[in-house]
Amino acid sequence: MMIRLVNRILKRNYSILAELKSEGIATALISELKMNGFRFDHFTFADMTQDNQISYFCYDQSYRTKENSMVTLISNKRKRDISSSRKLISV
């Protein structure tokens, strides 16, 4: 039951980000995203950029929060392969 709930939240977050990007929107207010049902406490992974900013990902959609209650939507020009950055440990 919990997995379905989390998956539903992630799908909603993904849809909101994808819709904004398809409309050409590059920034949005955090409050507007929350009003549309976006949950900032649910994401698939986070990554630190070279300039020490955190990019949050919801599958292949990503965003960064800014200090002024805004969110910058990030265009993902290349897909990141996170499987290559993990080591497999044999037991």
Secondary structure, DSSP 8 states (H G I E B T S, - for coil): -HHHHHHHHHHHHHHHHHHHHHTT--EEEHHHHHHTT--TT--SEEEE-TTS-EEEEETTEEEEE-TTSEEEEE--SS---GGGGS-----
